[in-house]
Amino acid sequence: MATVASTLLAGLGDGAVYALIAVSFVIIFRATGVLNFAQPGLLILGTYVTSVLAVDRGVPFWVAAVIAVLVVAAISMGIERVAIRPMIGRPVFSTALVTVGIFIVLLILAFRLFAARARTIADPWQLEQWCLVQGETLCAVSLYQHHAGKIAVVAVVLGLLGVWLSRSRVGLAMRATSLDQEAALAQGINVGRMFSLSWALGGGLAALGGILLAANGSVVQANDALFALVALPALILGGIDSLRGAVVGGLVIGLVSALSSTYQPIHAPWLGPNFENVAPYLVMILVLLIRPYGLFGTKEVQRL
Amino acid sequence: MTTVAPDSNRATQDGAQHGAERSSTSRLTGQSRALRSGPGRGKALRSATRGRPRLFTSYDQDSALLNTSAKRWWTLAAISIFLVLPFWLTRDLSHLLSVAMVMAIAGVGLNLLTGYAGQISLGHPFFMALGAYTGAVVAGVPGSIVIGWEFDLSIALVLAAVIPGLVGLVVAPLATRVRGLYLAVLTLGLLMLGEQLFKQWASVTGGSGVGRAGAVPVLFGNDLERTYAVGPLLIAPHVSLYLLCLTLLVVLAVAARNLARSRTGRAFAAVRDRDIAAEVMGVNLLRTKTLAFVLSSAYAGVAGCLFAILIGRVAPEQWNILMAINLLAIVVIGGVATISGTLIGAAFVVLLPRILEWLAPWLPFVSTGSGGLITVFQLESILFGALIVLFLILEPRGLFGLWHRVRTYFATWPFSY
C-alpha cells in the first residue's frame, strides 16, 4: 500500500511534466495545425541554456530558467517565421516533415553543444525527500521534493495559461485564430502574429518542460531530448487539439509509466527491462482502438 | 514504290492500311476519324508523332508503363549501366550502391503507402526488421542462442515478404481507424513496441545490443559468397549480391509503377486526396488502405532481409525512429508519389555521407577528428535535416520535381512557360 502511494506520487510528478510538454504541442497544433516534432530539440536547448547559466555562470536557478525559456521562445518564433510560415496551405504531412527536419538540425546542434558531456542544472530540489508517512524503522511513504516542485510549477504555469487564454484579449484572439483563421483575420486579428505568439508559447513551455525533466537530481545529456517523445502518447491519448486532454493524458501516462516501472519487473519480468518507456505507447494504442480521436479530441468534420 | 520520295512513300503505305474509310473522311476531319476507328486505331501517322513525344492518340498509349520512347531508352540505358557498374567499381562502392538499392526497395514500399495512399507511417523500420529476422531465421545459421533453419534464400525472400505482409494485415484494421497525424504517432508506437519485442525475443534476434547475422545468401543452391566464372567474367560475392539487389529492385519498382497506373493505384490516389469522396465514388476504404499497408509491409520485409544480408549483422536497436526518418526523407527528397523519384532519393540519402566524406578535406570548418567546428557526421545530419526542410519549402515534388523543371525548360525552349 505504501509502495502504491509513493509510486502514484512519483507518477503524478513526472506526469505533470509530460502534461506540460503535451500542452506545448497542443498550443502549437491548435494555432497552426502543425504537429511539431521539433519540440524535443527545443526542450533540450532549454535545458542546455539553463545548465550553462546556472552551473557555469552561477546565475540563480530561477533566473536561469526564465532566461532559458525566453531564449528558446525566441528561437521557436524564428523557426515558425522561417520554416513554417511558407508551408501554410500545404498538406499537414509535409509540414510535420519540415518539423522533423528541424528536429534533426536542433538535435545535432544539441549534441555539438553538450559535446558528449553530461551536465547538471543545479535545481533547488536535488534528491531531497519528504517523509509523508513514518513507518516503523524507515519512511513508508516518501515524496521527492522535485516531484512536488514539478507539480507546483506545472499547476501554476498551466493555471496562468488557462486564465490568460480565457480572460485576456490576446488569449481570445488566439482562440479565435485556432477556431477559424480566415474568420479571425476578418475580425481584424493579426493572424501571423498569433502564429508567432503560439510558437513562442509552445517553445517556451517545451523549454520549461525540459528544465523540469532534467530537475531530478541526476545528469542530463543531449540524448535525453528523446524523452520528450513520451509526451506524444500523452498528446494522442488526450486528443491532439485539447488542452484538457493534454493534461489528463500527461498525468495518465505519468502514472502508467511509474506503475509499470514499479510493478512490471516483479509481476511480468518477461516484458523486459525499460518496459516503462513503451508502456505509454501500449496505452495509447488501446485508447485509439476505442476512440480514434483520443479522449477529448475533436472529431474531424469532413466535407466533400 | 522504290522510286517515289520518302514522304509520299509513307503516305501511300498509310493510305493502303486504312483503306477506303480514310480516303472518304480525311478530307473533312483530317486524321481524327481515322484515328478513332479502323484497323490502325490509335496509331498516328509517323510524320505526326515525330518530334511530339507526348502526342498520345489512345488511352492505352497514354497510360503505358513507359509512355514515351525517351523514357524507354533512358530506362534501358540506366539498367544496362547499372548491370555493368559493379564489375569495375570497387567492392566498397558497389556495396554502398547495393545498400542504396535496398533502401530504394523500402522507399518504394513506403511511397506506395505514404505517397500514393496518403497514410503517414513512421513504423516502416518495424516491418523491415520483421523481414530481416524472418530471413535470418529461415535461411540463417543457428548459433548458441539464435535459431536458424538454413533453407534456401529464395524461400527466405518469399517468407520475408509474406510474414511482414501478414503482420501488416493484422495491424491495418487498427491503422485504418485513425487518420493523419494520429496515424503517424500510432505507427511510431508500433515501432517502439516492436523494438521492445525484438530486444526480448533473443532466440530470433540475438537480443538487445548483440544482434545476429542476416540470412546466408544461398540462392537456388548457389552459394553467393563464392566467386563464379561466367565466360570471361568473374562474379565476386559483392557483385552477385549487387545483382540480386538490382534484379529485385527492378522487378519490385516496375511492379509498383504498374500498380500505380492501375485501378488500385487510382483508388490509392483517391483515398489520399479525399477519402470520403473516394468512398462515395465506390472505393472500398478499408480494403484499399489495408492493401496499401500489406503491400508496403511486404516491400519493407524484402528490403529488410536484403539489408541484413548486406550489413552482415543487425541489432534490434537499429530499427529505430532515425531509420524511419531516413525512409521518409527518401520519399520526400526523391519525390512523393513517384517511383523514379524514390530511386533517386534513396541514392541521394545513402550516398550523401560518402560524398561529404570525400569533400571534407576541402571544407575548412569540418574536422575528421574532434578539433574542428563540426564533424563529418554532424555536418551530414544537419545537412540532411536542412535538405528535408528546404525541399519541402522550395520544391515539394523533390528531386523528381527538379528534374521535371529542367526537362520542361528544355522541352519548351526558347519559351519560358
HADDOCK unambig.tbl for C-alpha pairs under 7 A between the chains (distance, minus, plus):
assign (segid A and resid 86 and name CA) (segid B and resid 393 and name CA) 6.57 0.50 0.50
assign (segid A and resid 87 and name CA) (segid B and resid 393 and name CA) 6.45 0.50 0.50
assign (segid A and resid 94 and name CA) (segid B and resid 392 and name CA) 6.57 0.50 0.50
assign (segid A and resid 98 and name CA) (segid B and resid 388 and name CA) 6.46 0.50 0.50
assign (segid A and resid 98 and name CA) (segid B and resid 389 and name CA) 4.79 0.50 0.50
assign (segid A and resid 98 and name CA) (segid B and resid 392 and name CA) 6.67 0.50 0.50
assign (segid A and resid 101 and name CA) (segid B and resid 385 and name CA) 3.97 0.50 0.50
assign (segid A and resid 101 and name CA) (segid B and resid 386 and name CA) 6.05 0.50 0.50
assign (segid A and resid 101 and name CA) (segid B and resid 388 and name CA) 5.45 0.50 0.50
assign (segid A and resid 101 and name CA) (segid B and resid 389 and name CA) 5.55 0.50 0.50
assign (segid A and resid 102 and name CA) (segid B and resid 385 and name CA) 6.06 0.50 0.50
assign (segid A and resid 102 and name CA) (segid B and resid 386 and name CA) 6.95 0.50 0.50
assign (segid A and resid 104 and name CA) (segid B and resid 381 and name CA) 6.83 0.50 0.50
assign (segid A and resid 104 and name CA) (segid B and resid 382 and name CA) 6.58 0.50 0.50
assign (segid A and resid 104 and name CA) (segid B and resid 385 and name CA) 5.26 0.50 0.50
assign (segid A and resid 105 and name CA) (segid B and resid 382 and name CA) 4.76 0.50 0.50
assign (segid A and resid 105 and name CA) (segid B and resid 385 and name CA) 5.46 0.50 0.50
assign (segid A and resid 105 and name CA) (segid B and resid 386 and name CA) 6.81 0.50 0.50
assign (segid A and resid 108 and name CA) (segid B and resid 378 and name CA) 6.16 0.50 0.50
assign (segid A and resid 108 and name CA) (segid B and resid 381 and name CA) 6.96 0.50 0.50
assign (segid A and resid 108 and name CA) (segid B and resid 382 and name CA) 6.53 0.50 0.50
assign (segid A and resid 236 and name CA) (segid B and resid 182 and name CA) 6.59 0.50 0.50
assign (segid A and resid 272 and name CA) (segid B and resid 200 and name CA) 5.98 0.50 0.50
assign (segid A and resid 278 and name CA) (segid B and resid 192 and name CA) 6.22 0.50 0.50
assign (segid A and resid 278 and name CA) (segid B and resid 193 and name CA) 6.05 0.50 0.50
assign (segid A and resid 281 and name CA) (segid B and resid 189 and name CA) 5.02 0.50 0.50
assign (segid A and resid 285 and name CA) (segid B and resid 186 and name CA) 6.51 0.50 0.50
assign (segid A and resid 289 and name CA) (segid B and resid 174 and name CA) 6.40 0.50 0.50
assign (segid A and resid 292 and name CA) (segid B and resid 177 and name CA) 6.32 0.50 0.50
assign (segid A and resid 292 and name CA) (segid B and resid 178 and name CA) 5.14 0.50 0.50
assign (segid A and resid 304 and name CA) (segid B and resid 276 and name CA) 6.75 0.50 0.50
assign (segid A and resid 304 and name CA) (segid B and resid 277 and name CA) 5.84 0.50 0.50
